[in-house]
């Protein structure tokens, strides 16, 4: 049976923080890919309705690694109560799902080197 994959959704305060979180998780081989985009959020916080810009990250990983992703993301996130949730992928293109598996975990090829800017 093929290994299951999941998506992890995180919101961050700005593009810099989102990029830092995503890069950290990709370099540790905890996620294979991260998509980052601007969002507008409305939510209750400490007795008031807050509204503001945030940045969302959607990451792809093995379902078996979700707890590690959450734990590691929490270490580098600035929010007191960050949105870090996961969703199981029910179906998908087999080649892409296989790629997620091959790029995450201890059997992923060699450690990644940061890209030069």
C-alpha positions in Angstrom: 0.0 0.0 0.0 1.3 3.4 -0.9 2.2 5.9 1.9 -0.4 8.5 2.6 0.3 12.2 2.0 -1.2 15.3 3.7 -1.2 19.0 3.3 -0.3 21.3 6.2 -1.8 24.8 6.2 -0.2 27.6 8.3 -0.8 31.3 8.5 2.0 33.7 9.3 2.2 37.5 10.0 4.1 38.4 6.8 5.9 37.1 3.7 9.3 37.0 5.5 8.0 34.8 8.3 6.2 32.5 5.9 9.3 32.1 3.8 11.4 31.4 6.8 9.0 28.8 8.1 8.6 27.1 4.7 12.4 27.1 4.0 13.1 25.7 7.4 10.7 22.8 6.9 11.8 22.1 3.3 15.5 22.1 4.3 14.8 19.7 7.2 13.0 17.4 4.6 9.8 17.6 6.6 7.9 18.9 3.7 8.4 18.5 -0.1 6.9 21.8 -1.2 5.4 25.0 0.1 3.1 27.4 -1.7 2.9 30.9 -0.1 0.3 33.5 -0.8 -1.4 36.6 0.7 -4.7 36.2 2.5 -7.1 38.5 4.5 -8.1 37.1 7.8 -11.1 38.0 10.1 -11.2 36.4 13.6 -12.1 37.0 17.2 -9.1 37.7 19.5 -9.2 38.8 23.1 -12.7 40.1 23.0 -12.4 41.9 19.7 -13.0 41.1 16.0 -9.6 41.5 14.3 -9.1 41.9 10.5 -5.8 42.0 8.7 -3.4 40.7 6.1 -1.6 37.5 6.7 0.3 35.0 4.6 -0.8 31.4 4.1 1.4 28.5 3.5 0.2 25.2 2.0 2.8 22.4 2.4 2.9 18.8 1.2 4.3 16.0 3.3 3.8 12.4 4.3 0.9 11.9 6.7 3.3 10.1 9.1 5.3 13.3 9.4 2.5 15.7 10.2 3.2 15.7 13.9 6.9 16.5 13.2 5.9 19.3 10.8 3.6 20.9 13.4 6.2 20.6 16.2 9.0 22.1 14.1 6.8 24.9 12.7 5.7 25.8 16.2 9.3 26.3 17.2 9.9 29.0 14.6 6.5 30.7 14.5 5.9 34.1 16.1 2.2 33.7 16.9 1.0 32.8 20.4 -1.7 30.6 18.9 -0.6 29.9 15.3 -3.0 28.3 12.8 -1.2 25.0 11.9 -3.6 22.3 10.7 -3.4 19.3 8.3 -5.6 17.7 5.8 -5.2 14.2 4.4 -4.9 14.0 0.6 -7.6 11.5 -0.5 -6.4 11.2 -4.1 -3.8 12.7 -6.4 -1.6 12.2 -9.4 0.6 9.2 -8.4 3.8 10.7 -9.8 3.4 13.8 -7.6 2.5 11.8 -4.5 5.5 9.6 -5.1 7.7 12.7 -5.4 6.4 14.0 -2.1 7.4 10.7 -0.5 10.8 10.7 -2.2 11.6 14.2 -1.0 10.7 13.9 2.6 11.9 11.8 5.5 15.1 10.0 6.3 15.4 8.2 3.0 15.3 11.4 1.0 18.4 11.7 -0.9 21.1 14.0 0.5 20.6 17.0 2.7 19.5 20.1 0.9 21.7 23.2 0.5 20.1 26.6 0.7 19.7 28.3 -2.7 21.9 31.2 -3.4 20.0 34.5 -3.6 
